[in-house]
Amino acid sequence: MTRRRTAQLPLERTAPRQARAELADFDHGLPTERLCDAELLLSELVSNAVKYGDGDIDVIFERDDGRFRTEVVDQGNGFIAALRERNDRHTPGGWGLPLVQTLSDRWGAHEGSTHVWFEFAL
């Protein structure tokens, strides 16, 4: 049985907190350590949407067949999902996508959009 929830969040600095609250209310099936990873990745992607996006933010949670998936979509102009090489560890920012790549089982971005997703196996 597929479980799915979509939440629309305003493009405001409180959006990451609101997104985590939506995740907490969803039947995600994640063990505690993976829930912490999901909260971090969700916060990073929603923060990016607030910083660089446009319009409302849609957050989609889906659980089915042994996987949990999160999608974050805003109405921005899109980006290239390239991971930046981090030579200067003292420069703030730029860690969102490397964290998504490291902590998730799978992730991606729809080309030419601001639609990013990540998955965990359950």
C-alpha positions as CSV (number, residue, x, y, z in Angstrom):
1,M,0.0,0.0,0.0
2,T,1.4,3.4,-1.1
3,R,1.3,6.2,1.4
4,R,1.7,9.7,0.0
5,R,1.5,13.2,1.4
6,T,2.0,16.6,-0.3
7,A,2.5,19.8,1.7
8,Q,2.7,23.3,0.2
9,L,4.9,25.6,2.2
10,P,5.4,29.3,1.8
11,L,8.8,30.6,0.6
12,E,9.8,31.8,4.1
13,R,12.6,31.1,6.5
14,T,10.3,29.0,8.7
15,A,9.7,26.5,5.8
16,P,12.4,24.0,6.9
17,R,10.8,23.7,10.3
18,Q,7.4,23.3,8.8
19,A,8.7,20.6,6.4
20,R,10.1,18.7,9.4
21,A,6.8,18.9,11.1
22,E,5.1,17.5,8.0
23,L,7.6,14.6,8.0
24,A,6.9,13.9,11.6
25,D,3.2,13.6,10.9
26,F,3.8,11.2,8.0
27,D,3.8,7.4,8.3
28,H,7.4,7.2,7.0
29,G,8.5,3.9,8.5
30,L,12.0,5.1,9.0
31,P,14.2,3.9,11.9
32,T,15.4,6.7,14.2
33,E,18.9,7.1,12.6
34,R,17.4,7.3,9.1
35,L,14.7,9.7,10.3
36,C,17.5,12.0,11.5
37,D,19.2,11.8,8.1
38,A,15.8,12.4,6.3
39,E,15.2,15.5,8.5
40,L,18.6,16.9,7.7
41,L,18.3,16.3,4.0
42,L,14.8,17.7,3.9
43,S,16.0,20.8,5.8
44,E,18.9,21.3,3.4
45,L,16.7,21.0,0.3
46,V,13.9,23.2,1.6
47,S,16.5,25.8,2.8
48,N,17.9,25.8,-0.8
49,A,14.4,26.4,-2.1
50,V,13.9,29.3,0.2
51,K,17.3,30.8,-0.6
52,Y,17.3,30.3,-4.4
53,G,13.7,29.4,-5.4
54,D,10.6,31.2,-6.3
55,G,6.9,30.7,-5.4
56,D,5.6,28.2,-2.9
57,I,7.5,25.0,-2.1
58,D,5.9,21.6,-2.5
59,V,7.2,18.8,-0.4
60,I,6.1,15.3,-1.3
61,F,6.6,12.2,1.0
62,E,6.0,8.7,-0.4
63,R,6.4,5.3,1.2
64,D,5.8,2.0,-0.6
65,D,7.4,-1.3,-1.4
66,G,10.3,-1.0,1.0
67,R,11.3,2.6,0.2
68,F,10.8,6.1,1.5
69,R,11.0,9.0,-0.9
70,T,11.0,12.8,-0.4
71,E,10.7,15.4,-3.2
72,V,11.2,19.1,-2.9
73,V,9.9,21.3,-5.7
74,D,9.8,25.1,-6.0
75,Q,8.9,27.4,-8.9
76,G,12.5,28.6,-9.6
77,N,14.3,28.6,-12.9
78,G,16.2,25.4,-12.4
79,F,19.8,24.5,-11.7
80,I,22.4,22.1,-12.7
81,A,22.7,19.4,-10.0
82,A,26.5,19.3,-10.1
83,L,28.3,18.7,-6.8
84,R,30.9,21.5,-6.1
85,E,34.3,20.5,-5.0
86,R,34.9,22.0,-1.6
87,N,38.5,23.2,-1.3
88,D,37.8,25.8,1.4
89,R,36.2,24.3,4.4
90,H,35.7,27.7,6.0
91,T,33.4,29.0,3.4
92,P,29.8,28.6,4.5
93,G,27.2,26.9,2.3
94,G,27.3,24.5,-0.5
95,W,27.0,21.3,1.5
96,G,23.3,20.5,0.8
97,L,23.7,18.3,-2.3
98,P,26.9,16.6,-1.1
99,L,25.0,15.6,2.1
100,V,22.1,14.3,0.0
101,Q,24.5,12.3,-2.1
102,T,26.3,10.9,1.0
103,L,23.3,10.1,3.3
104,S,20.6,8.9,0.9
105,D,20.4,5.6,-0.9
106,R,19.4,7.3,-4.2
107,W,18.8,10.9,-5.2
108,G,18.4,13.1,-8.3
109,A,17.0,16.2,-9.8
110,H,14.7,16.6,-12.7
111,E,16.8,18.3,-15.5
112,G,16.1,22.0,-16.0
113,S,13.9,22.2,-12.9
114,T,14.1,22.8,-9.2
115,H,12.7,19.4,-8.4
116,V,15.1,17.4,-6.2
117,W,14.4,14.0,-4.6
118,F,16.0,11.5,-2.3
119,E,15.2,7.9,-1.2
120,F,16.0,5.5,1.6
121,A,15.4,1.8,1.5
122,L,13.3,0.6,4.4
